[in-house]
Amino acid sequence: MTVTSPRHDLTPATRTRRVPRWVWVVLIAMSVPLVAVLAETPDLTSEGLTGATLRFTVPILLAGLGGLWAERGGTLNIGLDGMMIIGSWTGAWVALSYGPWAALLGGVVGGAFAGVFQALLTQNLGVDQAISGIVVNMMAIGLVRFLSSVTFAEEPGGSITQSPTLEQLPLVSLPGAELLLGPLAGHGILFLSDAAAITLGLVTDVSVGTLLAFSLVPITWWVLAKTRFGLRVRATGENPAAADSLGVSPYRIHYLTQGISGALAGLGGAYMVVVASSLYREGQIAGRGFIGLATVIFGNWHPGGVLTGSLLFGFTDALRTRQEASVNALLLLGAAILLARCVWLVAAGRRKESLWYGAFGLPVLLWYLFGDGVPSELVSIAPYLVTLVVLMAAHHTLRPPAAVGVPYRRSEE
């Protein structure tokens, strides 16, 4: 009898090892200095853009971590934007009397209450999880408008749409960093000077609120991956009925994860008023909760992936505040990424899939070479375009928790 190998062992896709996502991230990061030289836009690797990227990244990162907690526990949290709005208002209100440190706590409490309220809607009242998130978003807009009319509008310098000026959290720098890296950053040596300038942006004049936010990434990973509570959260997100049969209450886990989710989003809102700016202003969240939710998908429901997506979206957000030439350089960077992916897929034998990247990459390159640049309005939607490209590239590797968005009722089991 003849024994033949399974057909799937012979396909090009399985004979080629997949490149880990972190490798692509490193390659993209290394290509930025080259693009800066080719496009004559040194601002792409400047200390100022790096610092701005950190400030724009943190609110998205905190919203993303909030969405991660909710979805790993099996609940869909579309209300992240509303939780950030409530957190920004409560943070500003507390900051007026007790200062910026208390503002962070105020944002956490306000966001946590919004998260628990959403859990009440879904767990006790049976409201659809998507609809409950929309309710929280709409409620937050009207609620903070009313609260501002009876608080900030009565204060000197405040109004119904904004708070008086608030004290900001202190900035810290790594001692000696400017002395050691400053001269190298100004020498114009490819990669070395760029790395020095970026490092300076990461370690000088950084808000303590930024350090606190980034520390939550390894903490989230450790709790979810290494603790008994994290195991219960993950089990509930995959199979709540099985978790229930082992004595883990899915209802309790859903309440806890929604509360944690809201607390993190609220902290992101408070960060907006005492770090990213110096006051509360209506509309300043500007959809960052939804972008944070996109980072959860971008990061394949892992804290490190959420961080990577947040940095990417924060970078594109920061570019809006910089030189127009830096924005145009994004076309060259985008074309390089798309065409490099196309070539790699061809080499891997995945020619049909490579056509999509070539079809997008070549027009983008021609746009950069012969076009009139990127309209400033287009930059504001760059995070969403990047999300679509990434999902197109990684849709076959995405694995959400099995029970996300699926209501659980013990009586139905």
Contacts in CASP RR format, 6 or more apart in sequence:
PFRMAT RR
TARGET T0000
AUTHOR 0000-0000-0000
METHOD contacts of the structure
MODEL  1
MTVTSPRHDLTPATRTRRVPRWVWVVLIAMSVPLVAVLAETPDLTSEGLT
GATLRFTVPILLAGLGGLWAERGGTLNIGLDGMMIIGSWTGAWVALSYGP
WAALLGGVVGGAFAGVFQALLTQNLGVDQAISGIVVNMMAIGLVRFLSSV
TFAEEPGGSITQSPTLEQLPLVSLPGAELLLGPLAGHGILFLSDAAAITL
GLVTDVSVGTLLAFSLVPITWWVLAKTRFGLRVRATGENPAAADSLGVSP
YRIHYLTQGISGALAGLGGAYMVVVASSLYREGQIAGRGFIGLATVIFGN
WHPGGVLTGSLLFGFTDALRTRQEASVNALLLLGAAILLARCVWLVAAGR
RKESLWYGAFGLPVLLWYLFGDGVPSELVSIAPYLVTLVVLMAAHHTLRP
PAAVGVPYRRSEE
8 14 0 8 1.000
9 15 0 8 1.000
12 348 0 8 1.000
12 349 0 8 1.000
12 350 0 8 1.000
13 348 0 8 1.000
13 349 0 8 1.000
13 350 0 8 1.000
16 348 0 8 1.000
16 349 0 8 1.000
16 350 0 8 1.000
18 397 0 8 1.000
19 344 0 8 1.000
21 300 0 8 1.000
21 305 0 8 1.000
21 308 0 8 1.000
21 394 0 8 1.000
25 308 0 8 1.000
27 340 0 8 1.000
28 333 0 8 1.000
28 337 0 8 1.000
30 191 0 8 1.000
31 333 0 8 1.000
31 336 0 8 1.000
31 337 0 8 1.000
32 44 0 8 1.000
32 45 0 8 1.000
32 194 0 8 1.000
32 333 0 8 1.000
33 44 0 8 1.000
33 45 0 8 1.000
33 190 0 8 1.000
33 191 0 8 1.000
33 194 0 8 1.000
34 190 0 8 1.000
35 41 0 8 1.000
35 44 0 8 1.000
35 329 0 8 1.000
35 332 0 8 1.000
35 333 0 8 1.000
35 336 0 8 1.000
36 42 0 8 1.000
36 43 0 8 1.000
36 44 0 8 1.000
36 45 0 8 1.000
36 194 0 8 1.000
36 329 0 8 1.000
37 190 0 8 1.000
38 332 0 8 1.000
39 325 0 8 1.000
39 328 0 8 1.000
39 329 0 8 1.000
39 332 0 8 1.000
40 325 0 8 1.000
41 323 0 8 1.000
41 325 0 8 1.000
41 326 0 8 1.000
41 328 0 8 1.000
41 329 0 8 1.000
43 49 0 8 1.000
43 322 0 8 1.000
43 323 0 8 1.000
43 325 0 8 1.000
43 326 0 8 1.000
44 326 0 8 1.000
44 329 0 8 1.000
45 194 0 8 1.000
45 197 0 8 1.000
45 198 0 8 1.000
46 197 0 8 1.000
47 185 0 8 1.000
47 197 0 8 1.000
47 198 0 8 1.000
47 200 0 8 1.000
47 201 0 8 1.000
47 204 0 8 1.000
48 201 0 8 1.000
49 315 0 8 1.000
49 318 0 8 1.000
49 319 0 8 1.000
49 322 0 8 1.000
49 326 0 8 1.000
50 197 0 8 1.000
50 198 0 8 1.000
50 200 0 8 1.000
50 201 0 8 1.000
50 202 0 8 1.000
51 201 0 8 1.000
51 202 0 8 1.000
51 205 0 8 1.000
51 206 0 8 1.000
51 318 0 8 1.000
52 318 0 8 1.000
52 321 0 8 1.000
52 322 0 8 1.000
53 311 0 8 1.000
53 314 0 8 1.000
53 315 0 8 1.000
53 317 0 8 1.000
53 318 0 8 1.000
54 201 0 8 1.000
54 202 0 8 1.000
54 206 0 8 1.000
54 210 0 8 1.000
55 207 0 8 1.000
55 210 0 8 1.000
55 275 0 8 1.000
55 276 0 8 1.000
55 318 0 8 1.000
56 276 0 8 1.000
56 313 0 8 1.000
56 314 0 8 1.000
56 315 0 8 1.000
56 317 0 8 1.000
56 318 0 8 1.000
57 310 0 8 1.000
57 311 0 8 1.000
57 313 0 8 1.000
57 314 0 8 1.000
57 315 0 8 1.000
58 209 0 8 1.000
58 210 0 8 1.000
58 213 0 8 1.000
58 214 0 8 1.000
58 268 0 8 1.000
58 271 0 8 1.000
58 275 0 8 1.000
58 276 0 8 1.000
58 310 0 8 1.000
59 84 0 8 1.000
59 268 0 8 1.000
59 269 0 8 1.000
59 271 0 8 1.000
59 272 0 8 1.000
59 276 0 8 1.000
59 285 0 8 1.000
59 288 0 8 1.000
59 289 0 8 1.000
60 288 0 8 1.000
60 289 0 8 1.000
60 291 0 8 1.000
60 292 0 8 1.000
60 295 0 8 1.000
60 309 0 8 1.000
60 310 0 8 1.000
60 313 0 8 1.000
60 314 0 8 1.000
60 317 0 8 1.000
61 213 0 8 1.000
61 214 0 8 1.000
61 217 0 8 1.000
61 292 0 8 1.000
61 295 0 8 1.000
61 306 0 8 1.000
61 307 0 8 1.000
61 310 0 8 1.000
62 213 0 8 1.000
62 216 0 8 1.000
62 264 0 8 1.000
62 265 0 8 1.000
62 266 0 8 1.000
62 267 0 8 1.000
62 268 0 8 1.000
62 269 0 8 1.000
62 271 0 8 1.000
63 80 0 8 1.000
63 81 0 8 1.000
63 84 0 8 1.000
63 264 0 8 1.000
63 265 0 8 1.000
63 268 0 8 1.000
63 288 0 8 1.000
63 289 0 8 1.000
63 291 0 8 1.000
63 292 0 8 1.000
63 293 0 8 1.000
63 295 0 8 1.000
64 80 0 8 1.000
64 264 0 8 1.000
64 289 0 8 1.000
64 292 0 8 1.000
64 293 0 8 1.000
64 295 0 8 1.000
64 296 0 8 1.000
64 306 0 8 1.000
64 310 0 8 1.000
65 216 0 8 1.000
65 217 0 8 1.000
65 220 0 8 1.000
65 264 0 8 1.000
65 303 0 8 1.000
65 306 0 8 1.000
66 77 0 8 1.000
66 80 0 8 1.000
66 260 0 8 1.000
66 261 0 8 1.000
66 262 0 8 1.000
66 264 0 8 1.000
66 265 0 8 1.000
67 77 0 8 1.000
67 80 0 8 1.000
67 261 0 8 1.000
67 264 0 8 1.000
67 265 0 8 1.000
67 292 0 8 1.000
67 293 0 8 1.000
67 296 0 8 1.000
68 220 0 8 1.000
68 296 0 8 1.000
68 301 0 8 1.000
68 302 0 8 1.000
68 303 0 8 1.000
68 306 0 8 1.000
69 220 0 8 1.000
69 233 0 8 1.000
69 257 0 8 1.000
69 260 0 8 1.000
69 261 0 8 1.000
69 264 0 8 1.000
70 76 0 8 1.000
70 77 0 8 1.000
70 257 0 8 1.000
70 258 0 8 1.000
70 260 0 8 1.000
70 261 0 8 1.000
71 77 0 8 1.000
71 237 0 8 1.000
71 296 0 8 1.000
71 301 0 8 1.000
71 400 0 8 1.000
71 401 0 8 1.000
71 404 0 8 1.000
72 224 0 8 1.000
72 233 0 8 1.000
72 234 0 8 1.000
72 237 0 8 1.000
72 257 0 8 1.000
72 301 0 8 1.000
72 401 0 8 1.000
73 233 0 8 1.000
73 234 0 8 1.000
73 236 0 8 1.000
73 237 0 8 1.000
73 253 0 8 1.000
73 254 0 8 1.000
73 257 0 8 1.000
73 401 0 8 1.000
73 403 0 8 1.000
73 404 0 8 1.000
74 236 0 8 1.000
74 237 0 8 1.000
74 240 0 8 1.000
74 254 0 8 1.000
74 257 0 8 1.000
74 401 0 8 1.000
74 403 0 8 1.000
74 404 0 8 1.000
74 405 0 8 1.000
74 406 0 8 1.000
75 119 0 8 1.000
75 122 0 8 1.000
75 129 0 8 1.000
75 254 0 8 1.000
75 257 0 8 1.000
75 258 0 8 1.000
75 404 0 8 1.000
75 405 0 8 1.000
76 129 0 8 1.000
76 130 0 8 1.000
76 404 0 8 1.000
76 405 0 8 1.000
77 115 0 8 1.000
77 118 0 8 1.000
77 129 0 8 1.000
77 133 0 8 1.000
77 258 0 8 1.000
77 261 0 8 1.000
77 262 0 8 1.000
77 293 0 8 1.000
78 129 0 8 1.000
78 130 0 8 1.000
78 132 0 8 1.000
78 133 0 8 1.000
78 134 0 8 1.000
78 137 0 8 1.000
78 293 0 8 1.000
79 114 0 8 1.000
79 118 0 8 1.000
79 132 0 8 1.000
79 133 0 8 1.000
79 134 0 8 1.000
79 136 0 8 1.000
79 137 0 8 1.000
79 289 0 8 1.000
80 261 0 8 1.000
80 262 0 8 1.000
80 265 0 8 1.000
80 289 0 8 1.000
80 290 0 8 1.000
80 292 0 8 1.000
80 293 0 8 1.000
81 137 0 8 1.000
81 140 0 8 1.000
81 285 0 8 1.000
81 287 0 8 1.000
81 288 0 8 1.000
81 289 0 8 1.000
81 290 0 8 1.000
82 114 0 8 1.000
82 136 0 8 1.000
82 137 0 8 1.000
82 139 0 8 1.000
82 140 0 8 1.000
82 141 0 8 1.000
82 265 0 8 1.000
82 285 0 8 1.000
82 289 0 8 1.000
83 110 0 8 1.000
83 111 0 8 1.000
83 114 0 8 1.000
83 115 0 8 1.000
83 136 0 8 1.000
83 140 0 8 1.000
83 261 0 8 1.000
83 262 0 8 1.000
83 265 0 8 1.000
83 266 0 8 1.000
84 111 0 8 1.000
84 265 0 8 1.000
84 266 0 8 1.000
84 268 0 8 1.000
84 269 0 8 1.000
84 272 0 8 1.000
84 285 0 8 1.000
84 288 0 8 1.000
84 289 0 8 1.000
85 137 0 8 1.000
85 140 0 8 1.000
85 141 0 8 1.000
85 144 0 8 1.000
85 269 0 8 1.000
85 283 0 8 1.000
85 285 0 8 1.000
86 107 0 8 1.000
86 110 0 8 1.000
86 111 0 8 1.000
86 113 0 8 1.000
86 114 0 8 1.000
86 140 0 8 1.000
86 143 0 8 1.000
86 144 0 8 1.000
86 266 0 8 1.000
87 106 0 8 1.000
87 107 0 8 1.000
87 108 0 8 1.000
87 110 0 8 1.000
87 111 0 8 1.000
87 114 0 8 1.000
87 265 0 8 1.000
87 266 0 8 1.000
87 267 0 8 1.000
87 268 0 8 1.000
87 269 0 8 1.000
87 270 0 8 1.000
88 107 0 8 1.000
88 144 0 8 1.000
88 266 0 8 1.000
88 268 0 8 1.000
88 269 0 8 1.000
88 270 0 8 1.000
88 272 0 8 1.000
88 273 0 8 1.000
88 280 0 8 1.000
88 284 0 8 1.000
88 285 0 8 1.000
89 144 0 8 1.000
89 147 0 8 1.000
89 148 0 8 1.000
89 280 0 8 1.000
90 106 0 8 1.000
90 107 0 8 1.000
90 109 0 8 1.000
90 110 0 8 1.000
90 111 0 8 1.000
90 266 0 8 1.000
90 270 0 8 1.000
91 103 0 8 1.000
91 104 0 8 1.000
91 106 0 8 1.000
91 107 0 8 1.000
91 110 0 8 1.000
91 269 0 8 1.000
91 270 0 8 1.000
91 273 0 8 1.000
91 274 0 8 1.000
91 280 0 8 1.000
92 103 0 8 1.000
92 152 0 8 1.000
92 163 0 8 1.000
92 166 0 8 1.000
92 270 0 8 1.000
92 273 0 8 1.000
92 274 0 8 1.000
92 279 0 8 1.000
92 280 0 8 1.000
93 106 0 8 1.000
93 147 0 8 1.000
93 151 0 8 1.000
93 152 0 8 1.000
93 163 0 8 1.000
93 280 0 8 1.000
94 102 0 8 1.000
94 103 0 8 1.000
94 105 0 8 1.000
94 106 0 8 1.000
94 107 0 8 1.000
95 102 0 8 1.000
95 103 0 8 1.000
95 166 0 8 1.000
95 167 0 8 1.000
95 273 0 8 1.000
95 274 0 8 1.000
96 155 0 8 1.000
96 163 0 8 1.000
96 164 0 8 1.000
96 166 0 8 1.000
99 166 0 8 1.000
99 167 0 8 1.000
99 274 0 8 1.000
100 166 0 8 1.000
100 167 0 8 1.000
100 168 0 8 1.000
100 169 0 8 1.000
100 274 0 8 1.000
101 169 0 8 1.000
103 166 0 8 1.000
103 270 0 8 1.000
103 273 0 8 1.000
103 274 0 8 1.000
104 169 0 8 1.000
104 209 0 8 1.000
104 212 0 8 1.000
104 267 0 8 1.000
104 270 0 8 1.000
104 271 0 8 1.000
104 274 0 8 1.000
106 270 0 8 1.000
107 266 0 8 1.000
107 267 0 8 1.000
107 268 0 8 1.000
107 269 0 8 1.000
107 270 0 8 1.000
108 263 0 8 1.000
108 264 0 8 1.000
108 266 0 8 1.000
108 267 0 8 1.000
108 270 0 8 1.000
109 263 0 8 1.000
110 263 0 8 1.000
110 266 0 8 1.000
111 259 0 8 1.000
111 262 0 8 1.000
111 263 0 8 1.000
111 265 0 8 1.000
111 266 0 8 1.000
111 267 0 8 1.000
112 259 0 8 1.000
112 260 0 8 1.000
112 262 0 8 1.000
112 263 0 8 1.000
112 266 0 8 1.000
114 136 0 8 1.000
114 140 0 8 1.000
114 262 0 8 1.000
114 265 0 8 1.000
114 266 0 8 1.000
115 136 0 8 1.000
115 258 0 8 1.000
115 259 0 8 1.000
115 261 0 8 1.000
115 262 0 8 1.000
115 263 0 8 1.000
116 255 0 8 1.000
116 258 0 8 1.000
116 259 0 8 1.000
117 136 0 8 1.000
118 132 0 8 1.000
118 133 0 8 1.000
118 135 0 8 1.000
118 136 0 8 1.000
118 258 0 8 1.000
119 254 0 8 1.000
119 255 0 8 1.000
119 258 0 8 1.000
119 259 0 8 1.000
121 127 0 8 1.000
121 132 0 8 1.000
121 135 0 8 1.000
122 128 0 8 1.000
122 129 0 8 1.000
122 132 0 8 1.000
122 254 0 8 1.000
122 258 0 8 1.000
122 407 0 8 1.000
123 251 0 8 1.000
123 254 0 8 1.000
123 255 0 8 1.000
126 407 0 8 1.000
127 135 0 8 1.000
128 407 0 8 1.000
129 405 0 8 1.000
129 407 0 8 1.000
130 405 0 8 1.000
144 282 0 8 1.000
145 160 0 8 1.000
145 161 0 8 1.000
145 282 0 8 1.000
148 159 0 8 1.000
148 160 0 8 1.000
148 161 0 8 1.000
148 162 0 8 1.000
148 163 0 8 1.000
148 280 0 8 1.000
148 282 0 8 1.000
149 160 0 8 1.000
152 158 0 8 1.000
152 159 0 8 1.000
152 160 0 8 1.000
152 162 0 8 1.000
152 163 0 8 1.000
152 164 0 8 1.000
152 280 0 8 1.000
153 159 0 8 1.000
153 160 0 8 1.000
155 163 0 8 1.000
155 164 0 8 1.000
156 164 0 8 1.000
157 164 0 8 1.000
157 165 0 8 1.000
158 164 0 8 1.000
161 281 0 8 1.000
161 282 0 8 1.000
162 279 0 8 1.000
162 280 0 8 1.000
162 281 0 8 1.000
162 282 0 8 1.000
163 273 0 8 1.000
163 279 0 8 1.000
163 280 0 8 1.000
163 281 0 8 1.000
164 279 0 8 1.000
165 278 0 8 1.000
165 279 0 8 1.000
166 273 0 8 1.000
166 274 0 8 1.000
166 278 0 8 1.000
166 279 0 8 1.000
166 280 0 8 1.000
167 274 0 8 1.000
167 278 0 8 1.000
168 207 0 8 1.000
168 274 0 8 1.000
168 275 0 8 1.000
168 278 0 8 1.000
169 207 0 8 1.000
169 208 0 8 1.000
169 209 0 8 1.000
169 274 0 8 1.000
169 275 0 8 1.000
170 207 0 8 1.000
170 208 0 8 1.000
171 205 0 8 1.000
171 206 0 8 1.000
171 207 0 8 1.000
171 208 0 8 1.000
172 205 0 8 1.000
172 206 0 8 1.000
172 207 0 8 1.000
172 208 0 8 1.000
172 211 0 8 1.000
173 203 0 8 1.000
173 204 0 8 1.000
173 205 0 8 1.000
173 206 0 8 1.000
174 203 0 8 1.000
174 204 0 8 1.000
177 199 0 8 1.000
177 200 0 8 1.000
177 203 0 8 1.000
177 204 0 8 1.000
178 200 0 8 1.000
178 204 0 8 1.000
181 196 0 8 1.000
181 197 0 8 1.000
181 199 0 8 1.000
181 200 0 8 1.000
182 196 0 8 1.000
182 200 0 8 1.000
184 192 0 8 1.000
184 193 0 8 1.000
184 196 0 8 1.000
185 193 0 8 1.000
185 196 0 8 1.000
185 197 0 8 1.000
185 200 0 8 1.000
186 193 0 8 1.000
186 196 0 8 1.000
186 197 0 8 1.000
187 193 0 8 1.000
207 275 0 8 1.000
209 271 0 8 1.000
209 275 0 8 1.000
210 275 0 8 1.000
213 267 0 8 1.000
213 268 0 8 1.000
213 271 0 8 1.000
214 307 0 8 1.000
216 264 0 8 1.000
217 303 0 8 1.000
217 304 0 8 1.000
217 306 0 8 1.000
217 307 0 8 1.000
218 303 0 8 1.000
220 303 0 8 1.000
221 302 0 8 1.000
221 303 0 8 1.000
221 304 0 8 1.000
223 229 0 8 1.000
223 230 0 8 1.000
224 230 0 8 1.000
224 233 0 8 1.000
224 234 0 8 1.000
224 303 0 8 1.000
232 243 0 8 1.000
232 248 0 8 1.000
232 253 0 8 1.000
233 253 0 8 1.000
233 256 0 8 1.000
233 257 0 8 1.000
234 401 0 8 1.000
235 242 0 8 1.000
235 243 0 8 1.000
235 246 0 8 1.000
235 248 0 8 1.000
236 243 0 8 1.000
236 248 0 8 1.000
236 250 0 8 1.000
236 253 0 8 1.000
236 254 0 8 1.000
236 403 0 8 1.000
237 243 0 8 1.000
237 401 0 8 1.000
237 402 0 8 1.000
237 403 0 8 1.000
237 404 0 8 1.000
238 401 0 8 1.000
238 402 0 8 1.000
238 403 0 8 1.000
239 402 0 8 1.000
239 403 0 8 1.000
240 250 0 8 1.000
240 403 0 8 1.000
240 408 0 8 1.000
241 408 0 8 1.000
241 413 0 8 1.000
243 250 0 8 1.000
243 253 0 8 1.000
244 250 0 8 1.000
244 408 0 8 1.000
244 410 0 8 1.000
244 413 0 8 1.000
250 408 0 8 1.000
251 408 0 8 1.000
254 408 0 8 1.000
265 289 0 8 1.000
269 285 0 8 1.000
272 284 0 8 1.000
272 285 0 8 1.000
273 279 0 8 1.000
273 280 0 8 1.000
273 284 0 8 1.000
277 284 0 8 1.000
291 313 0 8 1.000
291 383 0 8 1.000
291 384 0 8 1.000
292 306 0 8 1.000
292 310 0 8 1.000
292 313 0 8 1.000
294 313 0 8 1.000
294 383 0 8 1.000
294 384 0 8 1.000
294 387 0 8 1.000
295 305 0 8 1.000
295 306 0 8 1.000
295 309 0 8 1.000
295 310 0 8 1.000
295 313 0 8 1.000
296 306 0 8 1.000
297 387 0 8 1.000
297 391 0 8 1.000
297 398 0 8 1.000
297 400 0 8 1.000
298 305 0 8 1.000
298 306 0 8 1.000
298 308 0 8 1.000
298 309 0 8 1.000
298 312 0 8 1.000
298 387 0 8 1.000
298 390 0 8 1.000
298 391 0 8 1.000
299 305 0 8 1.000
299 306 0 8 1.000
299 308 0 8 1.000
299 309 0 8 1.000
300 394 0 8 1.000
300 397 0 8 1.000
300 398 0 8 1.000
300 399 0 8 1.000
301 399 0 8 1.000
301 400 0 8 1.000
301 401 0 8 1.000
312 383 0 8 1.000
312 386 0 8 1.000
313 383 0 8 1.000
313 386 0 8 1.000
314 383 0 8 1.000
316 330 0 8 1.000
316 379 0 8 1.000
316 382 0 8 1.000
316 383 0 8 1.000
316 386 0 8 1.000
317 383 0 8 1.000
319 326 0 8 1.000
319 327 0 8 1.000
319 330 0 8 1.000
319 379 0 8 1.000
319 382 0 8 1.000
320 327 0 8 1.000
320 376 0 8 1.000
320 379 0 8 1.000
320 380 0 8 1.000
324 376 0 8 1.000
327 373 0 8 1.000
327 374 0 8 1.000
327 376 0 8 1.000
327 379 0 8 1.000
328 368 0 8 1.000
328 373 0 8 1.000
328 374 0 8 1.000
330 374 0 8 1.000
330 379 0 8 1.000
330 382 0 8 1.000
331 364 0 8 1.000
331 365 0 8 1.000
331 367 0 8 1.000
331 368 0 8 1.000
331 373 0 8 1.000
331 374 0 8 1.000
332 365 0 8 1.000
332 368 0 8 1.000
334 361 0 8 1.000
334 364 0 8 1.000
335 361 0 8 1.000
335 362 0 8 1.000
335 364 0 8 1.000
335 365 0 8 1.000
335 368 0 8 1.000
338 357 0 8 1.000
338 358 0 8 1.000
338 360 0 8 1.000
338 361 0 8 1.000
338 364 0 8 1.000
338 389 0 8 1.000
339 357 0 8 1.000
339 358 0 8 1.000
339 361 0 8 1.000
339 362 0 8 1.000
339 365 0 8 1.000
341 354 0 8 1.000
341 357 0 8 1.000
341 393 0 8 1.000
342 354 0 8 1.000
342 355 0 8 1.000
342 357 0 8 1.000
342 358 0 8 1.000
342 361 0 8 1.000
343 354 0 8 1.000
345 351 0 8 1.000
345 353 0 8 1.000
345 354 0 8 1.000
345 357 0 8 1.000
346 354 0 8 1.000
356 392 0 8 1.000
357 393 0 8 1.000
360 389 0 8 1.000
367 373 0 8 1.000
391 398 0 8 1.000
END
